[in-house]
Amino acid sequence: MLFRKAIFIDKDGTLIENVPYNVDPARITLARGAALGLKRLVDDGYLPVMVSNQSGIAFGRFTVDALDEVIERIQELLFAEGTNIYDFYFCPHHPDGTVPEYAVSCACRKPSPGMLVKAALDLRIDLARSWMVGDILHDVEAGNRAGCKTILINNGNETEWDDLNDRKPDFVVADVNEAADVILQPVSPS
């Protein structure tokens, strides 16, 4: 059985500019360096998988169906730059939500590793050869707990800096293209 390496990438604030609870495709723009970095990683054989908490669903700000147009717009923007996302996993839950079916604690909401583990099972991904790239420490913790290497995009979105082991990224960079620099650097023999 073939196990692939993947690049797990957060959506809001990492792949696209962070506009809270946005489901308007016209307002979606790629983050600086995102398309180029993602293209370089895909060209090197990484399977691109977007993983995103979407608590707006649990709070009734938008529906699951509203994400279809968002994903379509992200793919359009990425295709125009010569790359794409292979698959998209999202968590619609939040324990304090107002929509009963989504107002639950779950194993998929980052910092839990559930989305990454599910994607690994579905897509035959080798988590140890894979990376999680995100703009907050919940992304880093999810990646670390799943067994991935992790990169924090330090763009000012993290506000809860703490020093727990699971929340320590392997690397901190400015954008996805710099993350690709780190991931693609040759491994020196030991």
PyMOL commands that place a pseudoatom at each C-alpha (Angstrom):
pseudoatom trace, name=CA, resn=MET, resi=1, chain=A, elem=C, hetatm=0, pos=[0.000, 0.000, 0.000]
pseudoatom trace, name=CA, resn=LEU, resi=2, chain=A, elem=C, hetatm=0, pos=[1.366, 3.410, -0.999]
pseudoatom trace, name=CA, resn=PHE, resi=3, chain=A, elem=C, hetatm=0, pos=[1.537, 6.038, 1.734]
pseudoatom trace, name=CA, resn=ARG, resi=4, chain=A, elem=C, hetatm=0, pos=[1.977, 9.598, 0.562]
pseudoatom trace, name=CA, resn=LYS, resi=5, chain=A, elem=C, hetatm=0, pos=[3.445, 12.682, 2.124]
pseudoatom trace, name=CA, resn=ALA, resi=6, chain=A, elem=C, hetatm=0, pos=[1.065, 15.604, 2.533]
pseudoatom trace, name=CA, resn=ILE, resi=7, chain=A, elem=C, hetatm=0, pos=[1.053, 19.282, 3.245]
pseudoatom trace, name=CA, resn=PHE, resi=8, chain=A, elem=C, hetatm=0, pos=[-1.827, 20.023, 5.602]
pseudoatom trace, name=CA, resn=ILE, resi=9, chain=A, elem=C, hetatm=0, pos=[-2.612, 23.700, 5.305]
pseudoatom trace, name=CA, resn=ASP, resi=10, chain=A, elem=C, hetatm=0, pos=[-4.942, 25.868, 7.331]
pseudoatom trace, name=CA, resn=LYS, resi=11, chain=A, elem=C, hetatm=0, pos=[-7.421, 27.971, 5.346]
pseudoatom trace, name=CA, resn=ASP, resi=12, chain=A, elem=C, hetatm=0, pos=[-8.071, 31.329, 7.039]
pseudoatom trace, name=CA, resn=GLY, resi=13, chain=A, elem=C, hetatm=0, pos=[-4.940, 33.368, 7.686]
pseudoatom trace, name=CA, resn=THR, resi=14, chain=A, elem=C, hetatm=0, pos=[-2.618, 30.846, 6.050]
pseudoatom trace, name=CA, resn=LEU, resi=15, chain=A, elem=C, hetatm=0, pos=[-3.826, 29.964, 2.558]
pseudoatom trace, name=CA, resn=ILE, resi=16, chain=A, elem=C, hetatm=0, pos=[-6.221, 32.908, 2.225]
pseudoatom trace, name=CA, resn=GLU, resi=17, chain=A, elem=C, hetatm=0, pos=[-6.412, 36.278, 3.929]
pseudoatom trace, name=CA, resn=ASN, resi=18, chain=A, elem=C, hetatm=0, pos=[-8.304, 36.046, 7.191]
pseudoatom trace, name=CA, resn=VAL, resi=19, chain=A, elem=C, hetatm=0, pos=[-11.774, 37.608, 6.955]
pseudoatom trace, name=CA, resn=PRO, resi=20, chain=A, elem=C, hetatm=0, pos=[-13.712, 36.183, 9.933]
pseudoatom trace, name=CA, resn=TYR, resi=21, chain=A, elem=C, hetatm=0, pos=[-16.752, 34.070, 9.028]
pseudoatom trace, name=CA, resn=ASN, resi=22, chain=A, elem=C, hetatm=0, pos=[-16.465, 35.015, 5.350]
pseudoatom trace, name=CA, resn=VAL, resi=23, chain=A, elem=C, hetatm=0, pos=[-18.401, 32.926, 2.832]
pseudoatom trace, name=CA, resn=ASP, resi=24, chain=A, elem=C, hetatm=0, pos=[-18.542, 35.614, 0.132]
pseudoatom trace, name=CA, resn=PRO, resi=25, chain=A, elem=C, hetatm=0, pos=[-16.342, 34.342, -2.733]
pseudoatom trace, name=CA, resn=ALA, resi=26, chain=A, elem=C, hetatm=0, pos=[-15.758, 37.923, -3.935]
pseudoatom trace, name=CA, resn=ARG, resi=27, chain=A, elem=C, hetatm=0, pos=[-13.922, 38.708, -0.687]
pseudoatom trace, name=CA, resn=ILE, resi=28, chain=A, elem=C, hetatm=0, pos=[-11.532, 35.745, -0.868]
pseudoatom trace, name=CA, resn=THR, resi=29, chain=A, elem=C, hetatm=0, pos=[-7.914, 36.505, -1.710]
pseudoatom trace, name=CA, resn=LEU, resi=30, chain=A, elem=C, hetatm=0, pos=[-4.864, 34.296, -1.449]
pseudoatom trace, name=CA, resn=ALA, resi=31, chain=A, elem=C, hetatm=0, pos=[-2.403, 35.135, 1.296]
pseudoatom trace, name=CA, resn=ARG, resi=32, chain=A, elem=C, hetatm=0, pos=[1.008, 36.478, 0.304]
pseudoatom trace, name=CA, resn=GLY, resi=33, chain=A, elem=C, hetatm=0, pos=[3.279, 33.642, -0.829]
pseudoatom trace, name=CA, resn=ALA, resi=34, chain=A, elem=C, hetatm=0, pos=[0.545, 31.001, -0.507]
pseudoatom trace, name=CA, resn=ALA, resi=35, chain=A, elem=C, hetatm=0, pos=[0.123, 29.980, -4.151]
pseudoatom trace, name=CA, resn=LEU, resi=36, chain=A, elem=C, hetatm=0, pos=[3.835, 29.939, -4.964]
pseudoatom trace, name=CA, resn=GLY, resi=37, chain=A, elem=C, hetatm=0, pos=[4.728, 27.988, -1.820]
pseudoatom trace, name=CA, resn=LEU, resi=38, chain=A, elem=C, hetatm=0, pos=[1.906, 25.503, -2.344]
pseudoatom trace, name=CA, resn=LYS, resi=39, chain=A, elem=C, hetatm=0, pos=[2.864, 25.015, -6.004]
pseudoatom trace, name=CA, resn=ARG, resi=40, chain=A, elem=C, hetatm=0, pos=[6.467, 24.277, -5.045]
pseudoatom trace, name=CA, resn=LEU, resi=41, chain=A, elem=C, hetatm=0, pos=[5.328, 21.690, -2.496]
pseudoatom trace, name=CA, resn=VAL, resi=42, chain=A, elem=C, hetatm=0, pos=[2.880, 20.033, -4.897]
pseudoatom trace, name=CA, resn=ASP, resi=43, chain=A, elem=C, hetatm=0, pos=[5.598, 19.927, -7.564]
pseudoatom trace, name=CA, resn=ASP, resi=44, chain=A, elem=C, hetatm=0, pos=[7.782, 18.078, -5.037]
pseudoatom trace, name=CA, resn=GLY, resi=45, chain=A, elem=C, hetatm=0, pos=[5.105, 15.418, -4.504]
pseudoatom trace, name=CA, resn=TYR, resi=46, chain=A, elem=C, hetatm=0, pos=[3.237, 16.697, -1.455]
pseudoatom trace, name=CA, resn=LEU, resi=47, chain=A, elem=C, hetatm=0, pos=[-0.501, 16.063, -1.458]
pseudoatom trace, name=CA, resn=PRO, resi=48, chain=A, elem=C, hetatm=0, pos=[-2.174, 19.402, -0.565]
pseudoatom trace, name=CA, resn=VAL, resi=49, chain=A, elem=C, hetatm=0, pos=[-4.959, 19.000, 2.004]
pseudoatom trace, name=CA, resn=MET, resi=50, chain=A, elem=C, hetatm=0, pos=[-6.731, 21.982, 3.532]
pseudoatom trace, name=CA, resn=VAL, resi=51, chain=A, elem=C, hetatm=0, pos=[-7.890, 21.565, 7.159]
pseudoatom trace, name=CA, resn=SER, resi=52, chain=A, elem=C, hetatm=0, pos=[-10.009, 24.241, 8.774]
pseudoatom trace, name=CA, resn=ASN, resi=53, chain=A, elem=C, hetatm=0, pos=[-12.152, 24.916, 11.829]
pseudoatom trace, name=CA, resn=GLN, resi=54, chain=A, elem=C, hetatm=0, pos=[-15.435, 26.412, 10.617]
pseudoatom trace, name=CA, resn=SER, resi=55, chain=A, elem=C, hetatm=0, pos=[-17.201, 27.349, 13.856]
pseudoatom trace, name=CA, resn=GLY, resi=56, chain=A, elem=C, hetatm=0, pos=[-19.395, 29.809, 11.951]
pseudoatom trace, name=CA, resn=ILE, resi=57, chain=A, elem=C, hetatm=0, pos=[-21.552, 26.783, 11.133]
pseudoatom trace, name=CA, resn=ALA, resi=58, chain=A, elem=C, hetatm=0, pos=[-22.019, 25.963, 14.836]
pseudoatom trace, name=CA, resn=PHE, resi=59, chain=A, elem=C, hetatm=0, pos=[-22.906, 29.591, 15.547]
pseudoatom trace, name=CA, resn=GLY, resi=60, chain=A, elem=C, hetatm=0, pos=[-25.415, 29.802, 12.674]
pseudoatom trace, name=CA, resn=ARG, resi=61, chain=A, elem=C, hetatm=0, pos=[-23.441, 32.424, 10.726]
pseudoatom trace, name=CA, resn=PHE, resi=62, chain=A, elem=C, hetatm=0, pos=[-23.448, 30.259, 7.587]
pseudoatom trace, name=CA, resn=THR, resi=63, chain=A, elem=C, hetatm=0, pos=[-24.355, 26.749, 6.462]
pseudoatom trace, name=CA, resn=VAL, resi=64, chain=A, elem=C, hetatm=0, pos=[-22.213, 23.800, 5.429]
pseudoatom trace, name=CA, resn=ASP, resi=65, chain=A, elem=C, hetatm=0, pos=[-23.435, 24.342, 1.846]
pseudoatom trace, name=CA, resn=ALA, resi=66, chain=A, elem=C, hetatm=0, pos=[-22.049, 27.899, 1.851]
pseudoatom trace, name=CA, resn=LEU, resi=67, chain=A, elem=C, hetatm=0, pos=[-18.534, 26.432, 1.981]
pseudoatom trace, name=CA, resn=ASP, resi=68, chain=A, elem=C, hetatm=0, pos=[-18.945, 24.949, -1.517]
pseudoatom trace, name=CA, resn=GLU, resi=69, chain=A, elem=C, hetatm=0, pos=[-18.631, 28.361, -3.187]
pseudoatom trace, name=CA, resn=VAL, resi=70, chain=A, elem=C, hetatm=0, pos=[-15.712, 29.267, -0.924]
pseudoatom trace, name=CA, resn=ILE, resi=71, chain=A, elem=C, hetatm=0, pos=[-13.810, 26.132, -1.920]
pseudoatom trace, name=CA, resn=GLU, resi=72, chain=A, elem=C, hetatm=0, pos=[-14.655, 26.692, -5.566]
pseudoatom trace, name=CA, resn=ARG, resi=73, chain=A, elem=C, hetatm=0, pos=[-13.252, 30.241, -5.367]
pseudoatom trace, name=CA, resn=ILE, resi=74, chain=A, elem=C, hetatm=0, pos=[-10.081, 29.109, -3.604]
pseudoatom trace, name=CA, resn=GLN, resi=75, chain=A, elem=C, hetatm=0, pos=[-9.550, 26.455, -6.284]
pseudoatom trace, name=CA, resn=GLU, resi=76, chain=A, elem=C, hetatm=0, pos=[-10.102, 29.038, -9.048]
pseudoatom trace, name=CA, resn=LEU, resi=77, chain=A, elem=C, hetatm=0, pos=[-7.483, 31.315, -7.511]
pseudoatom trace, name=CA, resn=LEU, resi=78, chain=A, elem=C, hetatm=0, pos=[-5.027, 28.456, -7.069]
pseudoatom trace, name=CA, resn=PHE, resi=79, chain=A, elem=C, hetatm=0, pos=[-5.616, 27.032, -10.576]
pseudoatom trace, name=CA, resn=ALA, resi=80, chain=A, elem=C, hetatm=0, pos=[-4.804, 30.476, -11.987]
pseudoatom trace, name=CA, resn=GLU, resi=81, chain=A, elem=C, hetatm=0, pos=[-1.440, 30.167, -10.214]
pseudoatom trace, name=CA, resn=GLY, resi=82, chain=A, elem=C, hetatm=0, pos=[-0.799, 26.624, -11.460]
pseudoatom trace, name=CA, resn=THR, resi=83, chain=A, elem=C, hetatm=0, pos=[-1.687, 24.658, -8.341]
pseudoatom trace, name=CA, resn=ASN, resi=84, chain=A, elem=C, hetatm=0, pos=[-4.641, 23.360, -6.343]
pseudoatom trace, name=CA, resn=ILE, resi=85, chain=A, elem=C, hetatm=0, pos=[-5.929, 21.759, -3.155]
pseudoatom trace, name=CA, resn=TYR, resi=86, chain=A, elem=C, hetatm=0, pos=[-6.514, 18.006, -3.437]
pseudoatom trace, name=CA, resn=ASP, resi=87, chain=A, elem=C, hetatm=0, pos=[-9.064, 17.756, -0.632]
pseudoatom trace, name=CA, resn=PHE, resi=88, chain=A, elem=C, hetatm=0, pos=[-10.711, 19.830, 2.100]
pseudoatom trace, name=CA, resn=TYR, resi=89, chain=A, elem=C, hetatm=0, pos=[-11.538, 18.733, 5.625]
pseudoatom trace, name=CA, resn=PHE, resi=90, chain=A, elem=C, hetatm=0, pos=[-13.386, 21.026, 7.993]
pseudoatom trace, name=CA, resn=CYS, resi=91, chain=A, elem=C, hetatm=0, pos=[-14.807, 20.950, 11.485]
pseudoatom trace, name=CA, resn=PRO, resi=92, chain=A, elem=C, hetatm=0, pos=[-18.288, 22.547, 11.808]
pseudoatom trace, name=CA, resn=HIS, resi=93, chain=A, elem=C, hetatm=0, pos=[-18.385, 22.129, 15.600]
pseudoatom trace, name=CA, resn=HIS, resi=94, chain=A, elem=C, hetatm=0, pos=[-17.955, 24.404, 18.589]
pseudoatom trace, name=CA, resn=PRO, resi=95, chain=A, elem=C, hetatm=0, pos=[-18.989, 23.432, 22.125]
pseudoatom trace, name=CA, resn=ASP, resi=96, chain=A, elem=C, hetatm=0, pos=[-20.526, 26.896, 22.693]
pseudoatom trace, name=CA, resn=GLY, resi=97, chain=A, elem=C, hetatm=0, pos=[-22.368, 26.966, 19.350]
pseudoatom trace, name=CA, resn=THR, resi=98, chain=A, elem=C, hetatm=0, pos=[-26.021, 27.871, 18.942]
pseudoatom trace, name=CA, resn=VAL, resi=99, chain=A, elem=C, hetatm=0, pos=[-26.972, 25.268, 16.314]
pseudoatom trace, name=CA, resn=PRO, resi=100, chain=A, elem=C, hetatm=0, pos=[-27.691, 22.140, 18.394]
pseudoatom trace, name=CA, resn=GLU, resi=101, chain=A, elem=C, hetatm=0, pos=[-26.359, 19.516, 15.976]
pseudoatom trace, name=CA, resn=TYR, resi=102, chain=A, elem=C, hetatm=0, pos=[-22.986, 21.328, 15.814]
pseudoatom trace, name=CA, resn=ALA, resi=103, chain=A, elem=C, hetatm=0, pos=[-22.799, 22.635, 19.408]
pseudoatom trace, name=CA, resn=VAL, resi=104, chain=A, elem=C, hetatm=0, pos=[-20.682, 19.732, 20.621]
pseudoatom trace, name=CA, resn=SER, resi=105, chain=A, elem=C, hetatm=0, pos=[-17.160, 18.887, 21.676]
pseudoatom trace, name=CA, resn=CYS, resi=106, chain=A, elem=C, hetatm=0, pos=[-15.485, 16.730, 19.069]
pseudoatom trace, name=CA, resn=ALA, resi=107, chain=A, elem=C, hetatm=0, pos=[-12.227, 15.097, 18.022]
pseudoatom trace, name=CA, resn=CYS, resi=108, chain=A, elem=C, hetatm=0, pos=[-11.967, 17.040, 14.751]
pseudoatom trace, name=CA, resn=ARG, resi=109, chain=A, elem=C, hetatm=0, pos=[-11.774, 20.652, 15.982]
pseudoatom trace, name=CA, resn=LYS, resi=110, chain=A, elem=C, hetatm=0, pos=[-8.164, 21.845, 16.060]
pseudoatom trace, name=CA, resn=PRO, resi=111, chain=A, elem=C, hetatm=0, pos=[-6.146, 21.632, 18.288]
pseudoatom trace, name=CA, resn=SER, resi=112, chain=A, elem=C, hetatm=0, pos=[-7.401, 18.036, 18.220]
pseudoatom trace, name=CA, resn=PRO, resi=113, chain=A, elem=C, hetatm=0, pos=[-5.771, 16.043, 15.417]
pseudoatom trace, name=CA, resn=GLY, resi=114, chain=A, elem=C, hetatm=0, pos=[-8.997, 14.435, 14.120]
pseudoatom trace, name=CA, resn=MET, resi=115, chain=A, elem=C, hetatm=0, pos=[-9.113, 16.082, 10.683]
pseudoatom trace, name=CA, resn=LEU, resi=116, chain=A, elem=C, hetatm=0, pos=[-5.501, 15.142, 9.952]
pseudoatom trace, name=CA, resn=VAL, resi=117, chain=A, elem=C, hetatm=0, pos=[-5.968, 11.571, 11.155]
pseudoatom trace, name=CA, resn=LYS, resi=118, chain=A, elem=C, hetatm=0, pos=[-9.151, 11.156, 9.084]
pseudoatom trace, name=CA, resn=ALA, resi=119, chain=A, elem=C, hetatm=0, pos=[-7.434, 12.562, 5.983]
pseudoatom trace, name=CA, resn=ALA, resi=120, chain=A, elem=C, hetatm=0, pos=[-4.487, 10.223, 6.553]
pseudoatom trace, name=CA, resn=LEU, resi=121, chain=A, elem=C, hetatm=0, pos=[-6.817, 7.227, 6.660]
pseudoatom trace, name=CA, resn=ASP, resi=122, chain=A, elem=C, hetatm=0, pos=[-8.925, 8.372, 3.707]
pseudoatom trace, name=CA, resn=LEU, resi=123, chain=A, elem=C, hetatm=0, pos=[-6.029, 9.408, 1.465]
pseudoatom trace, name=CA, resn=ARG, resi=124, chain=A, elem=C, hetatm=0, pos=[-3.294, 6.972, 2.599]
pseudoatom trace, name=CA, resn=ILE, resi=125, chain=A, elem=C, hetatm=0, pos=[-1.055, 9.678, 4.014]
pseudoatom trace, name=CA, resn=ASP, resi=126, chain=A, elem=C, hetatm=0, pos=[2.087, 8.992, 6.017]
pseudoatom trace, name=CA, resn=LEU, resi=127, chain=A, elem=C, hetatm=0, pos=[1.744, 11.506, 8.861]
pseudoatom trace, name=CA, resn=ALA, resi=128, chain=A, elem=C, hetatm=0, pos=[5.428, 11.206, 9.849]
pseudoatom trace, name=CA, resn=ARG, resi=129, chain=A, elem=C, hetatm=0, pos=[6.465, 12.398, 6.357]
pseudoatom trace, name=CA, resn=SER, resi=130, chain=A, elem=C, hetatm=0, pos=[3.875, 15.184, 6.341]
pseudoatom trace, name=CA, resn=TRP, resi=131, chain=A, elem=C, hetatm=0, pos=[3.720, 18.795, 7.516]
pseudoatom trace, name=CA, resn=MET, resi=132, chain=A, elem=C, hetatm=0, pos=[1.027, 20.967, 9.107]
pseudoatom trace, name=CA, resn=VAL, resi=133, chain=A, elem=C, hetatm=0, pos=[1.261, 24.670, 8.226]
pseudoatom trace, name=CA, resn=GLY, resi=134, chain=A, elem=C, hetatm=0, pos=[-0.956, 27.186, 10.005]
pseudoatom trace, name=CA, resn=ASP, resi=135, chain=A, elem=C, hetatm=0, pos=[-1.126, 30.653, 11.481]
pseudoatom trace, name=CA, resn=ILE, resi=136, chain=A, elem=C, hetatm=0, pos=[-2.063, 29.830, 15.079]
pseudoatom trace, name=CA, resn=LEU, resi=137, chain=A, elem=C, hetatm=0, pos=[-0.797, 27.419, 17.704]
pseudoatom trace, name=CA, resn=HIS, resi=138, chain=A, elem=C, hetatm=0, pos=[-4.003, 25.338, 17.518]
pseudoatom trace, name=CA, resn=ASP, resi=139, chain=A, elem=C, hetatm=0, pos=[-2.810, 24.370, 14.011]
pseudoatom trace, name=CA, resn=VAL, resi=140, chain=A, elem=C, hetatm=0, pos=[0.640, 23.515, 15.351]
pseudoatom trace, name=CA, resn=GLU, resi=141, chain=A, elem=C, hetatm=0, pos=[-0.795, 21.464, 18.203]
pseudoatom trace, name=CA, resn=ALA, resi=142, chain=A, elem=C, hetatm=0, pos=[-3.062, 19.501, 15.850]
pseudoatom trace, name=CA, resn=GLY, resi=143, chain=A, elem=C, hetatm=0, pos=[-0.106, 18.734, 13.601]
pseudoatom trace, name=CA, resn=ASN, resi=144, chain=A, elem=C, hetatm=0, pos=[2.157, 17.737, 16.473]
pseudoatom trace, name=CA, resn=ARG, resi=145, chain=A, elem=C, hetatm=0, pos=[-0.518, 15.514, 18.018]
pseudoatom trace, name=CA, resn=ALA, resi=146, chain=A, elem=C, hetatm=0, pos=[-1.063, 13.829, 14.637]
pseudoatom trace, name=CA, resn=GLY, resi=147, chain=A, elem=C, hetatm=0, pos=[2.656, 13.106, 14.296]
pseudoatom trace, name=CA, resn=CYS, resi=148, chain=A, elem=C, hetatm=0, pos=[3.470, 15.670, 11.589]
pseudoatom trace, name=CA, resn=LYS, resi=149, chain=A, elem=C, hetatm=0, pos=[6.244, 18.206, 11.468]
pseudoatom trace, name=CA, resn=THR, resi=150, chain=A, elem=C, hetatm=0, pos=[4.859, 21.714, 12.001]
pseudoatom trace, name=CA, resn=ILE, resi=151, chain=A, elem=C, hetatm=0, pos=[5.337, 25.270, 10.798]
pseudoatom trace, name=CA, resn=LEU, resi=152, chain=A, elem=C, hetatm=0, pos=[3.764, 28.389, 12.257]
pseudoatom trace, name=CA, resn=ILE, resi=153, chain=A, elem=C, hetatm=0, pos=[3.115, 31.290, 9.889]
pseudoatom trace, name=CA, resn=ASN, resi=154, chain=A, elem=C, hetatm=0, pos=[3.840, 34.214, 12.198]
pseudoatom trace, name=CA, resn=ASN, resi=155, chain=A, elem=C, hetatm=0, pos=[1.616, 36.855, 10.612]
pseudoatom trace, name=CA, resn=GLY, resi=156, chain=A, elem=C, hetatm=0, pos=[0.168, 38.323, 13.809]
pseudoatom trace, name=CA, resn=ASN, resi=157, chain=A, elem=C, hetatm=0, pos=[-2.899, 36.069, 14.047]
pseudoatom trace, name=CA, resn=GLU, resi=158, chain=A, elem=C, hetatm=0, pos=[-1.705, 34.094, 17.083]
pseudoatom trace, name=CA, resn=THR, resi=159, chain=A, elem=C, hetatm=0, pos=[-2.796, 35.823, 20.285]
pseudoatom trace, name=CA, resn=GLU, resi=160, chain=A, elem=C, hetatm=0, pos=[-2.535, 33.009, 22.864]
pseudoatom trace, name=CA, resn=TRP, resi=161, chain=A, elem=C, hetatm=0, pos=[1.201, 32.355, 23.035]
pseudoatom trace, name=CA, resn=ASP, resi=162, chain=A, elem=C, hetatm=0, pos=[1.935, 29.583, 25.491]
pseudoatom trace, name=CA, resn=ASP, resi=163, chain=A, elem=C, hetatm=0, pos=[4.808, 27.207, 25.981]
pseudoatom trace, name=CA, resn=LEU, resi=164, chain=A, elem=C, hetatm=0, pos=[3.188, 23.771, 26.046]
pseudoatom trace, name=CA, resn=ASN, resi=165, chain=A, elem=C, hetatm=0, pos=[5.153, 21.058, 24.251]
pseudoatom trace, name=CA, resn=ASP, resi=166, chain=A, elem=C, hetatm=0, pos=[2.399, 20.187, 21.758]
pseudoatom trace, name=CA, resn=ARG, resi=167, chain=A, elem=C, hetatm=0, pos=[2.182, 23.854, 20.760]
pseudoatom trace, name=CA, resn=LYS, resi=168, chain=A, elem=C, hetatm=0, pos=[5.859, 24.311, 19.845]
pseudoatom trace, name=CA, resn=PRO, resi=169, chain=A, elem=C, hetatm=0, pos=[6.312, 24.524, 16.068]
pseudoatom trace, name=CA, resn=ASP, resi=170, chain=A, elem=C, hetatm=0, pos=[9.327, 22.967, 14.423]
pseudoatom trace, name=CA, resn=PHE, resi=171, chain=A, elem=C, hetatm=0, pos=[9.783, 26.206, 12.467]
pseudoatom trace, name=CA, resn=VAL, resi=172, chain=A, elem=C, hetatm=0, pos=[8.350, 29.741, 12.408]
pseudoatom trace, name=CA, resn=VAL, resi=173, chain=A, elem=C, hetatm=0, pos=[8.206, 31.624, 9.084]
pseudoatom trace, name=CA, resn=ALA, resi=174, chain=A, elem=C, hetatm=0, pos=[6.433, 34.598, 7.501]
pseudoatom trace, name=CA, resn=ASP, resi=175, chain=A, elem=C, hetatm=0, pos=[4.322, 32.869, 4.804]
pseudoatom trace, name=CA, resn=VAL, resi=176, chain=A, elem=C, hetatm=0, pos=[3.661, 29.624, 2.933]
pseudoatom trace, name=CA, resn=ASN, resi=177, chain=A, elem=C, hetatm=0, pos=[6.450, 30.271, 0.435]
pseudoatom trace, name=CA, resn=GLU, resi=178, chain=A, elem=C, hetatm=0, pos=[8.953, 30.515, 3.309]
pseudoatom trace, name=CA, resn=ALA, resi=179, chain=A, elem=C, hetatm=0, pos=[7.412, 27.322, 4.717]
pseudoatom trace, name=CA, resn=ALA, resi=180, chain=A, elem=C, hetatm=0, pos=[8.181, 25.659, 1.372]
pseudoatom trace, name=CA, resn=ASP, resi=181, chain=A, elem=C, hetatm=0, pos=[11.794, 26.862, 1.680]
pseudoatom trace, name=CA, resn=VAL, resi=182, chain=A, elem=C, hetatm=0, pos=[12.064, 25.013, 5.004]
pseudoatom trace, name=CA, resn=ILE, resi=183, chain=A, elem=C, hetatm=0, pos=[10.258, 21.862, 3.858]
pseudoatom trace, name=CA, resn=LEU, resi=184, chain=A, elem=C, hetatm=0, pos=[12.170, 21.572, 0.600]
pseudoatom trace, name=CA, resn=GLN, resi=185, chain=A, elem=C, hetatm=0, pos=[15.652, 22.196, 1.960]
pseudoatom trace, name=CA, resn=PRO, resi=186, chain=A, elem=C, hetatm=0, pos=[17.940, 19.230, 1.344]
pseudoatom trace, name=CA, resn=VAL, resi=187, chain=A, elem=C, hetatm=0, pos=[18.447, 16.888, 4.277]
pseudoatom trace, name=CA, resn=SER, resi=188, chain=A, elem=C, hetatm=0, pos=[22.093, 16.699, 5.216]
pseudoatom trace, name=CA, resn=PRO, resi=189, chain=A, elem=C, hetatm=0, pos=[23.435, 13.201, 5.945]
pseudoatom trace, name=CA, resn=SER, resi=190, chain=A, elem=C, hetatm=0, pos=[24.045, 12.477, 9.623]
for i in range(1, 190): cmd.bond("trace and resi %d" % i, "trace and resi %d" % (i + 1))
show_as sticks, trace
zoom trace
